[in-house]
Amino acid sequence: MKQIAATEARTRFGQLLELAINEPVTIERKGRPVAVLLSSSEYQRLADLEDHYWGEKAVKALQSGFLSEGETNHWLKKSSI
């Protein structure tokens, strides 16, 4: 993954867009990573992967059943302690 300082990113934005087509680019401020520039296709791939993950979790939750309102409140109170 390429890394670039924020000040340089401002002056080379067009080049960064081209770089991001092939690989993510980390933008740093004061030596710390603050953002990642991704291609649109990579962002969509990650979003689809996340959707699939949560879809699978929902299917498993449906298969295992639901908690009643009282069970849910009990669980929430127990978890927050």
The first five atom37 places (N, CA, C, CB, O) and aatype in JSON, in Angstrom:
{
  "aatype": [12, 11, 5, 9, 0, 0, 16, 6, 0, 1, 16, 1, 13, 7, 5, 10, 10, 6, 10, 0, 9, 2, 6, 14, 19, 16, 9, 6, 1, 11, 7, 1, 14, 19, 0, 19, 10, 10, 15, 15, 15, 6, 18, 5, 1, 10, 0, 3, 10, 6, 3, 8, 18, 17, 7, 6, 11, 0, 19, 11, 0, 10, 5, 15, 7, 13, 10, 15, 6, 7, 6, 16, 2, 8, 17, 10, 11, 11, 15, 15, 9],
  "atom_mask": [
    [1, 1, 1, 1, 1],
    [1, 1, 1, 1, 1],
    [1, 1, 1, 1, 1],
    [1, 1, 1, 1, 1],
    [1, 1, 1, 1, 1],
    [1, 1, 1, 1, 1],
    [1, 1, 1, 1, 1],
    [1, 1, 1, 1, 1],
    [1, 1, 1, 1, 1],
    [1, 1, 1, 1, 1],
    [1, 1, 1, 1, 1],
    [1, 1, 1, 1, 1],
    [1, 1, 1, 1, 1],
    [1, 1, 1, 0, 1],
    [1, 1, 1, 1, 1],
    [1, 1, 1, 1, 1],
    [1, 1, 1, 1, 1],
    [1, 1, 1, 1, 1],
    [1, 1, 1, 1, 1],
    [1, 1, 1, 1, 1],
    [1, 1, 1, 1, 1],
    [1, 1, 1, 1, 1],
    [1, 1, 1, 1, 1],
    [1, 1, 1, 1, 1],
    [1, 1, 1, 1, 1],
    [1, 1, 1, 1, 1],
    [1, 1, 1, 1, 1],
    [1, 1, 1, 1, 1],
    [1, 1, 1, 1, 1],
    [1, 1, 1, 1, 1],
    [1, 1, 1, 0, 1],
    [1, 1, 1, 1, 1],
    [1, 1, 1, 1, 1],
    [1, 1, 1, 1, 1],
    [1, 1, 1, 1, 1],
    [1, 1, 1, 1, 1],
    [1, 1, 1, 1, 1],
    [1, 1, 1, 1, 1],
    [1, 1, 1, 1, 1],
    [1, 1, 1, 1, 1],
    [1, 1, 1, 1, 1],
    [1, 1, 1, 1, 1],
    [1, 1, 1, 1, 1],
    [1, 1, 1, 1, 1],
    [1, 1, 1, 1, 1],
    [1, 1, 1, 1, 1],
    [1, 1, 1, 1, 1],
    [1, 1, 1, 1, 1],
    [1, 1, 1, 1, 1],
    [1, 1, 1, 1, 1],
    [1, 1, 1, 1, 1],
    [1, 1, 1, 1, 1],
    [1, 1, 1, 1, 1],
    [1, 1, 1, 1, 1],
    [1, 1, 1, 0, 1],
    [1, 1, 1, 1, 1],
    [1, 1, 1, 1, 1],
    [1, 1, 1, 1, 1],
    [1, 1, 1, 1, 1],
    [1, 1, 1, 1, 1],
    [1, 1, 1, 1, 1],
    [1, 1, 1, 1, 1],
    [1, 1, 1, 1, 1],
    [1, 1, 1, 1, 1],
    [1, 1, 1, 0, 1],
    [1, 1, 1, 1, 1],
    [1, 1, 1, 1, 1],
    [1, 1, 1, 1, 1],
    [1, 1, 1, 1, 1],
    [1, 1, 1, 0, 1],
    [1, 1, 1, 1, 1],
    [1, 1, 1, 1, 1],
    [1, 1, 1, 1, 1],
    [1, 1, 1, 1, 1],
    [1, 1, 1, 1, 1],
    [1, 1, 1, 1, 1],
    [1, 1, 1, 1, 1],
    [1, 1, 1, 1, 1],
    [1, 1, 1, 1, 1],
    [1, 1, 1, 1, 1],
    [1, 1, 1, 1, 1]
  ],
  "atom_positions": [
    [[0.85, -1.17, 0.0], [0.0, 0.0, 0.0], [0.9, 1.23, 0.0], [-0.97, 0.0, 1.23], [1.82, 1.35, 0.81]],
    [[0.62, 2.12, -0.9], [1.37, 3.38, -0.98], [0.99, 4.29, 0.18], [1.1, 4.1, -2.32], [-0.14, 4.23, 0.69]],
    [[1.93, 5.12, 0.61], [1.68, 6.1, 1.66], [2.15, 7.45, 1.16], [2.41, 5.71, 3.0], [3.17, 7.58, 0.48]],
    [[1.36, 8.48, 1.52], [1.69, 9.83, 1.06], [1.25, 10.83, 2.12], [1.02, 10.14, -0.31], [0.23, 10.63, 2.79]],
    [[2.01, 11.9, 2.26], [1.65, 12.95, 3.21], [0.47, 13.75, 2.67], [2.87, 13.89, 3.47], [0.3, 13.88, 1.46]],
    [[-0.34, 14.27, 3.57], [-1.54, 15.01, 3.18], [-1.19, 16.22, 2.32], [-2.3, 15.47, 4.42], [-1.9, 16.51, 1.36]],
    [[-0.13, 16.93, 2.65], [0.25, 18.1, 1.85], [0.62, 17.7, 0.43], [1.42, 18.85, 2.51], [0.27, 18.39, -0.52]],
    [[1.32, 16.58, 0.29], [1.67, 16.11, -1.04], [0.42, 15.59, -1.78], [2.74, 15.02, -0.95], [0.31, 15.73, -2.99]],
    [[-0.49, 14.99, -1.03], [-1.73, 14.48, -1.63], [-2.53, 15.6, -2.28], [-2.59, 13.75, -0.58], [-3.14, 15.43, -3.33]],
    [[-2.51, 16.76, -1.62], [-3.24, 17.91, -2.17], [-2.68, 18.33, -3.53], [-3.18, 19.09, -1.2], [-3.43, 18.63, -4.45]],
    [[-1.37, 18.34, -3.64], [-0.76, 18.81, -4.89], [-0.76, 17.74, -5.97], [0.65, 19.28, -4.63], [-0.64, 18.07, -7.16]],
    [[-0.88, 16.46, -5.59], [-0.82, 15.37, -6.57], [-2.13, 14.58, -6.61], [0.34, 14.44, -6.24], [-2.12, 13.38, -6.87]],
    [[-3.25, 15.25, -6.37], [-4.52, 14.54, -6.25], [-4.86, 13.72, -7.49], [-5.62, 15.53, -5.99], [-5.31, 12.58, -7.37]],
    [[-4.65, 14.26, -8.66], [-4.94, 13.53, -9.9], [-4.12, 12.26, -10.0], [0.0, 0.0, 0.0], [-4.64, 11.22, -10.41]],
    [[-2.85, 12.34, -9.62], [-2.0, 11.15, -9.64], [-2.45, 10.13, -8.6], [-0.54, 11.54, -9.39], [-2.38, 8.92, -8.83]],
    [[-2.92, 10.61, -7.45], [-3.42, 9.71, -6.41], [-4.63, 8.93, -6.9], [-3.78, 10.5, -5.15], [-4.76, 7.73, -6.63]],
    [[-5.51, 9.61, -7.63], [-6.67, 8.92, -8.18], [-6.25, 7.78, -9.09], [-7.57, 9.91, -8.93], [-6.83, 6.7, -9.07]],
    [[-5.24, 8.04, -9.9], [-4.73, 6.99, -10.79], [-4.09, 5.85, -10.0], [-3.7, 7.57, -11.78], [-4.31, 4.68, -10.32]],
    [[-3.32, 6.17, -8.97], [-2.7, 5.15, -8.13], [-3.75, 4.28, -7.44], [-1.79, 5.79, -7.08], [-3.6, 3.06, -7.34]],
    [[-4.81, 4.92, -6.97], [-5.85, 4.21, -6.21], [-6.62, 3.2, -7.06], [-6.82, 5.21, -5.6], [-7.27, 2.31, -6.52]],
    [[-6.55, 3.33, -8.36], [-7.21, 2.36, -9.24], [-6.59, 0.97, -9.04], [-7.1, 2.79, -10.72], [-7.28, -0.04, -9.1]],
    [[-5.28, 0.95, -8.8], [-4.56, -0.32, -8.69], [-4.31, -0.78, -7.25], [-3.25, -0.21, -9.38], [-4.21, -1.98, -7.0]],
    [[-4.23, 0.16, -6.32], [-3.99, -0.22, -4.93], [-4.41, 0.93, -4.02], [-2.51, -0.59, -4.7], [-4.36, 2.09, -4.41]],
    [[-4.82, 0.6, -2.78], [-5.19, 1.66, -1.83], [-4.0, 2.58, -1.53], [-5.72, 1.04, -0.52], [-2.85, 2.15, -1.56]],
    [[-4.29, 3.83, -1.25], [-3.26, 4.81, -0.91], [-3.57, 5.37, 0.48], [-3.17, 5.96, -1.98], [-4.65, 5.93, 0.7]],
    [[-2.63, 5.22, 1.4], [-2.79, 5.77, 2.74], [-2.33, 7.22, 2.74], [-2.0, 4.94, 3.79], [-1.25, 7.53, 2.25]],
    [[-3.16, 8.11, 3.29], [-2.82, 9.53, 3.41], [-2.49, 9.79, 4.87], [-3.98, 10.46, 2.9], [-3.28, 9.49, 5.76]],
    [[-1.32, 10.37, 5.09], [-0.84, 10.61, 6.45], [-0.8, 12.09, 6.77], [0.54, 9.99, 6.63], [-0.57, 12.94, 5.9]],
    [[-1.03, 12.38, 8.03], [-0.88, 13.74, 8.53], [0.02, 13.65, 9.75], [-2.27, 14.41, 8.88], [-0.27, 12.92, 10.7]],
    [[1.11, 14.38, 9.71], [2.11, 14.37, 10.79], [2.59, 12.96, 11.09], [1.53, 15.0, 12.06], [2.8, 12.59, 12.25]],
    [[2.75, 12.16, 10.03], [3.28, 10.81, 10.16], [2.27, 9.76, 10.6], [0.0, 0.0, 0.0], [2.63, 8.59, 10.76]],
    [[1.01, 10.15, 10.81], [-0.02, 9.2, 11.24], [-1.01, 8.97, 10.11], [-0.75, 9.7, 12.51], [-1.43, 9.93, 9.46]],
    [[-1.39, 7.73, 9.86], [-2.4, 7.48, 8.82], [-3.75, 8.05, 9.24], [-2.52, 5.97, 8.52], [-4.21, 7.8, 10.35]],
    [[-4.38, 8.82, 8.35], [-5.68, 9.43, 8.66], [-6.78, 9.04, 7.67], [-5.54, 10.94, 8.68], [-7.96, 9.19, 7.97]],
    [[-6.39, 8.55, 6.5], [-7.4, 8.19, 5.5], [-6.79, 7.21, 4.51], [-7.94, 9.44, 4.76], [-5.57, 7.11, 4.38]],
    [[-7.67, 6.49, 3.82], [-7.23, 5.59, 2.76], [-8.08, 5.89, 1.54], [-7.35, 4.09, 3.19], [-9.31, 5.92, 1.61]],
    [[-7.43, 6.1, 0.42], [-8.11, 6.33, -0.85], [-8.19, 5.0, -1.58], [-7.36, 7.43, -1.71], [-7.16, 4.38, -1.88]],
    [[-9.43, 4.56, -1.87], [-9.67, 3.29, -2.55], [-10.32, 3.52, -3.9], [-10.54, 2.37, -1.69], [-10.98, 4.53, -4.12]],
    [[-10.12, 2.56, -4.78], [-10.87, 2.63, -6.04], [-12.34, 2.35, -5.73], [-10.31, 1.61, -7.09], [-12.67, 1.73, -4.73]],
    [[-13.19, 2.8, -6.6], [-14.61, 2.57, -6.45], [-14.92, 1.08, -6.45], [-15.39, 3.28, -7.55], [-15.77, 0.62, -5.69]],
    [[-14.25, 0.33, -7.3], [-14.51, -1.12, -7.37], [-14.07, -1.82, -6.09], [-13.79, -1.73, -8.57], [-14.74, -2.75, -5.64]],
    [[-12.97, -1.4, -5.48], [-12.52, -2.0, -4.23], [-13.47, -1.65, -3.09], [-11.09, -1.53, -3.88], [-13.78, -2.5, -2.26]],
    [[-13.94, -0.42, -3.07], [-14.93, -0.02, -2.06], [-16.19, -0.87, -2.19], [-15.27, 1.48, -2.19], [-16.73, -1.34, -1.19]],
    [[-16.67, -1.06, -3.42], [-17.88, -1.85, -3.64], [-17.67, -3.29, -3.22], [-18.29, -1.79, -5.11], [-18.56, -3.91, -2.65]],
    [[-16.47, -3.85, -3.51], [-16.16, -5.22, -3.1], [-16.23, -5.35, -1.58], [-14.76, -5.64, -3.6], [-16.8, -6.32, -1.06]],
    [[-15.67, -4.39, -0.86], [-15.69, -4.42, 0.6], [-17.12, -4.25, 1.14], [-14.79, -3.32, 1.16], [-17.5, -4.92, 2.1]],
    [[-17.88, -3.37, 0.52], [-19.28, -3.17, 0.94], [-20.09, -4.44, 0.71], [-19.92, -1.98, 0.17], [-20.9, -4.82, 1.56]],
    [[-19.88, -5.11, -0.42], [-20.59, -6.36, -0.71], [-20.19, -7.45, 0.28], [-20.29, -6.83, -2.15], [-21.04, -8.22, 0.73]],
    [[-18.91, -7.5, 0.62], [-18.43, -8.47, 1.6], [-19.07, -8.24, 2.96], [-16.9, -8.39, 1.72], [-19.48, -9.19, 3.63]],
    [[-19.17, -6.98, 3.36], [-19.82, -6.65, 4.64], [-21.31, -7.01, 4.6], [-19.65, -5.15, 4.95], [-21.83, -7.56, 5.57]],
    [[-21.98, -6.7, 3.5], [-23.4, -7.06, 3.36], [-23.58, -8.57, 3.48], [-23.95, -6.56, 2.0], [-24.51, -9.04, 4.13]],
    [[-22.71, -9.33, 2.84], [-22.79, -10.79, 2.9], [-22.59, -11.27, 4.35], [-21.73, -11.43, 1.97], [-23.33, -12.13, 4.82]],
    [[-21.61, -10.71, 5.03], [-21.33, -11.09, 6.42], [-22.57, -10.87, 7.3], [-20.14, -10.28, 6.97], [-22.98, -11.76, 8.03]],
    [[-23.15, -9.66, 7.22], [-24.31, -9.37, 8.05], [-25.54, -10.16, 7.62], [-24.63, -7.89, 8.02], [-26.39, -10.48, 8.45]],
    [[-25.64, -10.47, 6.35], [-26.72, -11.32, 5.88], [-26.62, -12.72, 6.47], [0.0, 0.0, 0.0], [-27.62, -13.29, 6.9]],
    [[-25.42, -13.26, 6.51], [-25.2, -14.57, 7.12], [-25.52, -14.55, 8.61], [-23.75, -15.03, 6.9], [-26.12, -15.48, 9.13]],
    [[-25.12, -13.48, 9.29], [-25.43, -13.35, 10.72], [-26.94, -13.3, 10.93], [-24.77, -12.08, 11.3], [-27.45, -13.89, 11.88]],
    [[-27.66, -12.6, 10.06], [-29.11, -12.49, 10.19], [-29.77, -13.85, 9.97], [-29.67, -11.47, 9.18], [-30.71, -14.21, 10.69]],
    [[-29.29, -14.61, 8.99], [-29.84, -15.94, 8.73], [-29.63, -16.84, 9.95], [-29.2, -16.57, 7.47], [-30.54, -17.56, 10.35]],
    [[-28.43, -16.8, 10.53], [-28.16, -17.62, 11.72], [-29.04, -17.2, 12.88], [-26.67, -17.5, 12.11], [-29.52, -18.04, 13.64]],
    [[-29.26, -15.9, 13.03], [-30.13, -15.41, 14.11], [-31.56, -15.9, 13.89], [-30.1, -13.86, 14.18], [-32.23, -16.3, 14.85]],
    [[-32.04, -15.87, 12.66], [-33.38, -16.37, 12.36], [-33.5, -17.85, 12.66], [-33.74, -16.1, 10.9], [-34.51, -18.31, 13.19]],
    [[-32.46, -18.59, 12.33], [-32.48, -20.04, 12.54], [-32.45, -20.41, 14.03], [-31.3, -20.68, 11.83], [-33.02, -21.42, 14.44]],
    [[-31.77, -19.58, 14.84], [-31.65, -19.91, 16.26], [-32.79, -19.32, 17.09], [-30.32, -19.41, 16.79], [-32.9, -19.63, 18.28]],
    [[-33.61, -18.49, 16.5], [-34.76, -17.94, 17.22], [-34.45, -16.57, 17.81], [0.0, 0.0, 0.0], [-33.33, -16.07, 17.73]],
    [[-35.47, -15.99, 18.42], [-35.38, -14.65, 18.96], [-35.54, -14.69, 20.47], [-36.43, -13.73, 18.33], [-36.12, -15.62, 21.03]],
    [[-35.02, -13.67, 21.12], [-35.24, -13.5, 22.55], [-36.54, -12.73, 22.75], [-34.05, -12.76, 23.23], [-36.91, -11.9, 21.92]],
    [[-37.21, -13.01, 23.83], [-38.4, -12.22, 24.16], [-37.95, -10.84, 24.62], [-39.25, -12.93, 25.27], [-36.76, -10.61, 24.83]],
    [[-38.89, -9.93, 24.77], [-38.55, -8.58, 25.24], [-37.91, -8.66, 26.62], [-39.81, -7.69, 25.27], [-36.92, -7.97, 26.88]],
    [[-38.45, -9.47, 27.5], [-37.89, -9.61, 28.84], [-36.48, -10.19, 28.82], [0.0, 0.0, 0.0], [-35.61, -9.72, 29.55]],
    [[-36.26, -11.21, 27.98], [-34.92, -11.81, 27.86], [-33.93, -10.8, 27.3], [-34.97, -13.06, 26.95], [-32.78, -10.74, 27.74]],
    [[-34.37, -10.0, 26.33], [-33.51, -8.98, 25.74], [-33.12, -7.94, 26.78], [-34.2, -8.31, 24.54], [-31.95, -7.58, 26.9]],
    [[-34.1, -7.45, 27.54], [-33.81, -6.45, 28.58], [-32.89, -7.02, 29.64], [-35.1, -5.96, 29.23], [-31.98, -6.33, 30.1]],
    [[-33.11, -8.27, 30.03], [-32.25, -8.92, 31.02], [-30.82, -9.0, 30.49], [-32.77, -10.33, 31.37], [-29.87, -8.67, 31.2]],
    [[-30.67, -9.42, 29.23], [-29.36, -9.54, 28.63], [-28.65, -8.18, 28.54], [-29.48, -10.16, 27.24], [-27.46, -8.06, 28.83]],
    [[-29.42, -7.14, 28.14], [-28.83, -5.79, 28.03], [-28.39, -5.27, 29.39], [-29.85, -4.82, 27.41], [-27.32, -4.67, 29.51]],
    [[-29.18, -5.49, 30.41], [-28.8, -5.04, 31.76], [-27.57, -5.79, 32.24], [-29.98, -5.24, 32.76], [-26.67, -5.19, 32.84]],
    [[-27.52, -7.08, 31.99], [-26.39, -7.91, 32.41], [-25.12, -7.49, 31.67], [-26.7, -9.4, 32.17], [-24.04, -7.48, 32.27]],
    [[-25.23, -7.15, 30.39], [-24.08, -6.77, 29.58], [-23.5, -5.43, 29.96], [-24.46, -6.76, 28.15], [-22.3, -5.21, 29.78]],
    [[-24.32, -4.53, 30.47], [-23.84, -3.18, 30.75], [-23.19, -3.06, 32.12], [-24.98, -2.21, 30.64], [-22.68, -2.0, 32.46]],
    [[-23.21, -4.11, 32.88], [-22.62, -4.06, 34.24], [-21.14, -4.27, 34.18], [-23.25, -5.1, 35.15], [-20.48, -4.26, 35.21]]
  ]
}
